[in-house]
Amino acid sequence: MINLIGIRKRYMDLKISSKIVVIYLMLMIFSVIASSFIYEKIYDDITSKKVSELSVQTLYTIKSNINSMIQSIGNNSRIIISNKDIQSILKNSNNRNGSNIQITMNSYLSSIIDSMNNVSAIYIYDNFGNKYYIDKQSRNSFKFDRIEDANWYKTIIDKKGYYILRLNAGEKADSNIKENYVSLIRVINDMESQKPIGTLVININESYFVNCYKDIVSKNGTNILLMDENNESIVNPKDVSDFNQISELVTKKLVKSTDEKEHNSIIEKVKGQDYIFSLLKIEDFNWTIVSKIPFKELSKESNTLYFMTFIFTIINGILMLIGAISISRLITNPIKKLLRSMKGIENGEFKKVNIEVGNDEIGKLKDGYNIMVCEIEKLINRIVDEQKVKRKAELSVLQAQVKPHFLYNTLDAMGYLALSGKCNEVYEALEALGGYYRTSLSKGREVITVGEEIDIVKNYFLLQKLRYGDIFTDTYEVDEKVLHLRILKLVLQPIAENALYHGIKPKGEKGNIKFTVGLIGNLMKISIEDDGVGMTEEELDKVMSDKIDHNNLSFGLRGTIERLRIFYGISEVYEIESRKRYGTKVTITIPIEDGGKNE
């Protein structure tokens, strides 16, 4: 146990490059041992994949041949329905001599069917109950009293001229008929009016479908099952006794596992021998092709040397992947531990990291981080102290802005009142002035209650009314819940002064200044609104721009906003709304949980 601990300690102290070499050597030794065990598994997997691909390629060849045959017959059907003589006969067959029409139609259909080697019968029905046909089998492949009664008639009408395919014309196969057929059916439209004037049915015997893949089936012992949209067999396999026993089970498995894919393959054991069953969809007709091929026949095409080369390539790739993963974990796991220890920074907690690492690069990174944390803590403490000094200095500057001429003009107005014998007014003025300075100074306190802050504004307005007379009216809507909440001192008086001097006074007539204070959740909203001269958009942008320092009109507002931002630690603390000749509204939003709670 002691030796293992010592080895681990020496390993952890190695450089990362040395650790990588050790891991890679161990992987090389392991790969030599493991390759012999995984060879057979990989070989079987690759062979199965190759055989499946060859099987699917066979089905794609069959699909292409079937599509070509159907497309060729479809093109010939367009020639038939566009023939002028047939168009004329179908439009007027109710008014013609029946025997002459039959002769004409039979002659034309005979010439057509002779040129179509893969067609066994052609039937044309008009809208008057007449039928014209030619059948190489010398029999009627199917019979309808009324073509409109066929279960597919409405479908071809909806197709508006495009053909459909139906096994045995959509009817149950006659037990006397040994060979199935597929019917290509389409409506015949009037070339001028595009209205239906008849129906065309072209029959294709299953033997013609067999011709599409008989050369392919002869190779590798392949057997093919071709099914329509209802999973009914179009071409029955030759080896019925063998294939029918397993086709239903295998088809269900293939269809279930294929889902939305176009093709799929599975390997099943039949009578002790492995067969590969492949399925391919013919989307145009919703048909399905299923093939059964002996696995050993296709696997003979595999090249041993090719697979050996491929196997060793895969092995090397796996080893490289394992090596990359191991190296990555070797580097990232300690870093992840380091990051988890650093998570406290997100919450403002600067703590040293204490994780077990060696004397490698990660260990040096940990030591560097711990040194950085100590320096950051010192820097933060220094910045906090500087901000406290800054706040006190800003408060002193703001208090110094109480202009001496304001005090002089107020005393001068009080002297005038005294000479006029208005003792009560003089007394009120003295009380207001004393209350203003008493609350403003507030024994050096930086934070006062909202009620005290509003009293400062009221005393200030009372003194201004003494000086300028009754040029404005001040009103207050204050939620009683906020009166005892605490707020930074002297934040409302500078904004009130702006409202008076830059809003009401330039207006030249009596105005109104309204204060509104209320709570919205954990936020306190304070609004100071006047109906003075207001500002244009350009003036408002100038006041709220980054160059507010150089704007004399917003000097008091700037100092107030900066003090609020520093004190409450938020940037978005105010909003200004203004319209020229309609007035200005300043709204301050501050949290009550930081510095705003009752004592």
N, C-alpha and C positions, 0 to 999 in steps of 0.2 A: 504493500500500500504506500509505504514511504517512497519507494523507487518510482512508482507511477506518478506521485505528486512531484518528485524531482524532475522527471522527464517532461511532464506537462509544463513545469515552470521554465525549463530550458527552451522548450518549443515556443512558448509564449513570448520569450525574450528575443527570438529570432526576428530578423527583418521579414517584411511581407514577401519579398522576392524569394527568400529561402524557404518560407512556408509553402509557397506555390510549387517550388521544385519538389519538396517532400511529398505533397499531395499528388502531383503529377506522376512521380515514380510509383507511388502506391496504386494509382489508377492503371498504369501500364501493366503492373504485375497482375492486378485483378482482371484486366481485359483478356489477358492470355488464358487465364483459367476459365473465365466466363464464356469466351467465344465458342468453345467446344460444346457447351450446353445449349446455347441459344441458336446455334447454326441451323439445326433441324427446324425449329419453330419459324425462324425468319424465312427459310427456304420454302416451307409450306405456304406461308402467307403470300410471298411474292408469286409463287406458282399459281395459287388460287386467283390472285388479282389478274395475272396475265391471261389465264384461261377464261376468266370472266370477260375480259376485254375482247378476246377473240370471239367469244360466243355472241357478245353484243354487236360486234362488227358484222357478224353473219346476219343477225336480225336486221341491222340497218340496210344491208344489201337487199334483203328480201323486201323490206319496206319501200326502198327506192324502186324496185321492180314493180311492186303492186301499185304504187303511186303513178308510175309512168303509164301503166296499162289503163288505170282508171282515168287519168288525165287525157289519154288518147281517145278513149271512148267518149269522154265528156266533150272533147272538141268535135268529134263526129256527130254527137247529138245536136250540137249547135248548128252544124251544117244542115241536118235534117229539118229542124224546126224553122230554119230561115229559108228553106226552099220555097220558091214562089208558087209552084204547083200545089204543094201540100198546104201552104197558107190559103190558097184560093179554095181548095177542096174543103178544108175544115170550116171556112167561113160560110160556104154556100152548100155544104153537103146535104142539107135538108131539102134543097130545091133541085137537086141533080138526080140523074138516073143512077140508081144504085149499082147496077152491074158495070157500067162504064167507070164509075169511080173506083170500084174494087179492082178492076183490071189496071187502071192507071196507078193506083197506090201499090198494088202487088208488084208491078213492074219496077217501080222506083225502089221499093224496099228490097227487092231481090238484088238489084244492082248495088245497093248500099251494103247489104249483109255479106255479099261476096267479097267486098273490099275490106271487111272487118273480120280478120281471122279469129279474134278472141271473143266474138259475140255469137250466141246461139239462137237468139230470137229478138225480133223488134215488134212492138205493139204500139199502135196509135189509136186513141179514142177521141172522138169528137164530142161536142156538147149536145148531140142529138141521139145519143144511144148507139151510134155506129162504131164498129171496131174493124181495124185494118191491121193485118199482121203477117209476118213471115217467120217460120220456126224451122231450124235445121233438123230438129228432132222429130219432125212430122207429127207433132202433137201440140195441143194447147198446154203451155206450161202452167197457166192459171186461168181462172174464169171469174168474171164479175158480171152480175146482172146490171149493176149500175156502178160506173167508176167512182161516182161520188160517195159510194158506201165504203170504199176502201179506208182502212184505219189511218192511212197516211195522206189522204186527199187534202185535208185542211192544212197539213204541214207544207205540202208543195205549193199550195196557194200562197201561204205566208212567205215562202221562200222567194216569191216574185221572179221565177225563172231559173233559180239556182237548183241544181239537182240534189237528190238524196239517194242513199243506198239502203236497200232493205233485203234481208235474207229471204229467199223464196217469195218475193213480192209482199212481204209482211204477213203472209199466211202460213199456217202450220203445214209442214211438208207432207205431201201425199206418201203414204206408206208404199205405194206402188212405184214411186219414183226413186231410183237408186242413187241419183246424183243430185246434190243441192245446186242451187244457182243464186246469184246475187243480181238484184234488179236495180238498174240505174233509172230513176224516175224523175221527170221534171215536167212542169206545166209548159204548154205551148201558147205563147202570147201572140196576139195580132201585131205584126210589125209596125202597123200604123197607129192603132189606138192603144196598144199594149194591154189589151183586155184578154183574159184567157179564152182560147178557142178550142183547146184540146189538151190531151195528156200523152206523153211519150214514155214508154217503158222499154228498156233495153236489158235483156237477160245475159248474164255471163256465167257459164257453167263452172263448177268448182275445178274441173280439169284444167281450165285456163289459168286459175290461180296456182295450181300445182306446177304448171309450166314456168311460173315466175321463180321457183326455187328448187326444181327437181335436180338441177346440176349441183346445187349447193348441198342438198340432202344426201346425195350419193357419197359425199365426203364425210369421213369421221363418224359414220354411223348416226348421223343427225336425224331426228324426227321433229316435225313441225306441227303445231296446232294453231290454226287461225280462227279467231272468235270475233263475233260482231259486238255491237254495243250492249246486247242483252246476254253476253257471255255464251251464246250458242255457237256451236262449231260450224264454221263455213266449209272447211276442208277437214274431213276425218282422217286421222293418221292410219297408215297401213298396219302398224302393229297395235291393233285395237286391244287385244287381250292384255298386253303389257302396259300400254300408255294410259288407257282409260282407268286402270286401277289406281293410278297415282296422280293423274292430271288434275282432278278436282281438288285434292288436298294441296298439291304444290301450287296450283293457280291461286287458291285462297291465300296461301302464305305470301306469294309474290305480290299479289294485289295489295294485301294489307301492308307489307313492308315498303311498297313502292310509293303509295300515297300520291304526292304531287310531283314526284320525279317521273321522267319520261321512260326510264328503264331501270331494271334491277336484276340481280342474279343471286341464286342460292345453290348450295350443294346438298344433295340428299342421297342417302344410301338406299339402293333398290336391289334386293336379292343379293346383298353382300358386295355390290359394286357401287362406286361413287359416280353419280351423274351430276352435271351442272345444268340447272334449269334457269333459263333467262326469259325475261319478259320485256317487251317493247311496245309502247303505245303508238298507234297511228292516229294522231290528234284530229286530222282532217275528217276522219270518218268515225272516230271513237271506237276503233277496232283494237284488238290486242293480238300480238304474235307471241307464242310461247315455244321455246325450243328445248329439246332434251338431247344432250350430247354426253357421251362417255368421257369422264374426266381424264382417264389415262390416254385417250386418243389425242386430246389437245395438249396435254402436258408433254407429249413426246417432242413437240415443237420447241420446247424450252432448251436453251443452250446452257450446259453445265458451267462452262467457263464464264459465261456472262453473269450467271447467278452468283458464282463464287466472288467475282469482282465486285458485284453489286453488294453482296453480303459484307465484304470487308470494308467497303465504303460506308455502309450503314453503321458498322461497328465503330469505325473511326469517328464518324459523326456523333455517335452516342457518347463515346469517350470524351470528345471535345466538349459536348454539351455538359456532361457530368463535371468535367474539369472547370468549365466556365461557371457552372452553378456553385461549385465548391469554393472557387476563388472569390466569387461574388459574395457568398455568405461569409467567408473569412473576413472580407473587408467591411461588408455592410452591417453584420450583426453587432460588432462593437459600436459602430456609428449609430445604429438604431438605439442602442442603450444610451449613448451619449445624447441623442436627440430627445429621448423620453425624459432624461434628466433636465434637459433644457426647456421642457414644456412650460415650466414655471414662469419663464420670461414673458409668455403671452399674457399672463395675469399680473405682470409687474413684479414678480418675485425673482430676485437675482440671487440664486443659491449656487454654491460650488457643486460640481459633479463628483460623485464618489462611486465609481464603478471599478471592477477588477480588470485591469488591462496590463499588458507587459510593457517593457521599455522600448516599444516600437513606435512607428509613426502615430498610431492611434493614441498611445499613451502620451506622446508629446502634444498631440492635439488637445487631449483632456487637460493637461497642465496649462497649455496656452489659454484655453477657455476659462479655466479657473482664475488665471491672472487677469483676463479681460473683465470677468464679473466683478472682481475687486475694484478695478479701475472705474468701471461704469457706476458702481455704487458710490464711489467717492465723487465722481462727476455729478451724479444726480443730486447728492447732498449739497454740493457746491452751488448747483443751479437753483435748488430750492431756496437756499439762503439768499442768493442773488435776487430771486423773484420777490422774496419777502421785502428786501430792501427797496426793490423797484416799486412795489405796490405802495409802500409808505411814502416814497418820493413822489409818486404820481398823485397821491392823495394830498400831499403838501402843496404840490403845484396847483391842483384844482382848487384847493381852499384859498390859495394866493390869488386866484382869479376873481375873487370877490373884490371888485374894483374899488379903489378909494373914492372915486367920484360918485359911486353909488351911495356910499355912506355920507359923503359931503352933501349931495343933493337931498338925501333923506333928512339930515339934520337941518338943512336950510328950509325945507318945507315945514318941518316941525316948528322952527323959529317963527315962520310966518303964521302958523296956527296959534302960537302962544301970543303974539302981538295982537292977533284978532280976537283974543279972549276965548278961543275954542279949547278950553282945558280938557274936555272929555276926549276930543280927537287927538290932542297931544299925548294924553295918557295911553290911549289905544295904540298910538304909533310907537311909543316907548316900549309898551308891552310886546308888540309885534317884533320890534327890532331886537329886544332882549331875547325873546323866544327863538328868533331866527338864529342868532349867534350862539345861544346856549345849546340848541339842538345840533347846530352845525359842528360845533366843537365837540360835544358829547363826551367830554372828559378824555379825549384822545382815543375813544373806541372806534374801531374800523367798521363794525357791524352794529346796526340799530334795528328797531322794529319797523314794520311797514307803517304803522300808525305814526311813529315819530317822523319818518321820512315824509309822509303826507303833511304833517304839521309844518315842516320846513317850507314846503311848497305854499301852503296857505299863508304863512307869515310873510313869505316873499311877495306873494300877490297883494297882500294887504298894504305893504310898504310901497309897491308899485302904484297901487291905486291912489295912495296919498300923494305920490309924486305927479302922476299923469291924469289923475281924475278918473272918472267913470268911463274909460275907453274900452273896457272888456268885462265879461262876466265869466267867472270860473265855477264849474259844477263838478261834483264828484259822485261816482257810482262805485262804491267799494264794498266787496263782500266782507262781512264782519269776521269771517273765518280767517282772513289773511292779516288782520290788524296786528296780531301778536306774533306773526311769523317774522323771521329775521331776514334782513336784506343789507347789502353793501351800502354804506352811507354815501349821501350826495350823488345819487344817480338820476333823480327826477328833477331836481332844481335846474341843472344845466339845460335839460330838454324843455322844461317849462319856460326858461329864459329865451330859448330859440323860438318857441311858439309865439311869445309876446313880441320880441324885437324883429324877427324875420317873417312873422306871419300876420299878426294883428296890426302892429304899429304902421307898417308901410301901407296898409289898406286905407288908412285915413278915415275910418269910420268904426263904430262900435262893433266888437267881435265877441266870439265865444271860445273858451278853452275848456275842454271836457276831459276829466280823468276817469278811467275805468280800470278797476283791479279785480281779478277773479282767479279761480282755480280750475284747471283742466287736468284731471288726473294728478300726477306728481309734478305738474308744471304750474308756475304762476305767471299769468299774462297781465302786463301793465300797458295800457294804451293812453297816449296823450294826443288829443285831436283838436285842431283849431280850424276855423273857417276863414282864415286869412287869405293872403295873395296866392299861396300855393307855388308850385314849381312846374316848369316845362319838363319834358322827358330828358332833354339835354342837361338841364340843371340838376335833375334828380340823379342822372348817371354820374355827373361830376361829383356830387356829394357822396355817392356810394362807391366811387372808384377807388383804386389803390392809391391814388394821389390825394387822398383826403387830408394828408398832413399839410398840404399847401393850400387848403381851402379854408379861408377865414370864416365863412358862413357855418362850417361844420366843426370848428375847433372844439367847442364844448362837447358836441356829440362824439367826436373822435375819442377824446379823453375818457368819456363815460363808457363807450363801447370797449375800449382796450382794457379798462379796469375790470369790467364785467367778464371779459374773455379770460383774463389772467386769473381772477378770483375763482370763477366757477369751472374753469378748465374746458370750456366749449367754445366753438368758433361761431356757430349760428345763434346769436343772442338777440338780434334785432331785425326789424322789417320796416321800411318806409314806403308809404303810399301817398301820392300827391298829384293834384290836378291844378293847372293854372286857373286862378280866380275862384277855386272851390275849397282850397285849404290843404292841410297836410296832417297825416296821421302816422305817429311813430309807435310801434309795438315792440315791447321788450318781453322775451320769454326766458325764464330762468328756472332751474330745478329747485325744489324746496328741500330735497334730501341732503344737499351739500351746502351747509352754511345757512340754510333757511329754516331749520326746525326751531321750535320753541326751546328756550333754555329750561 
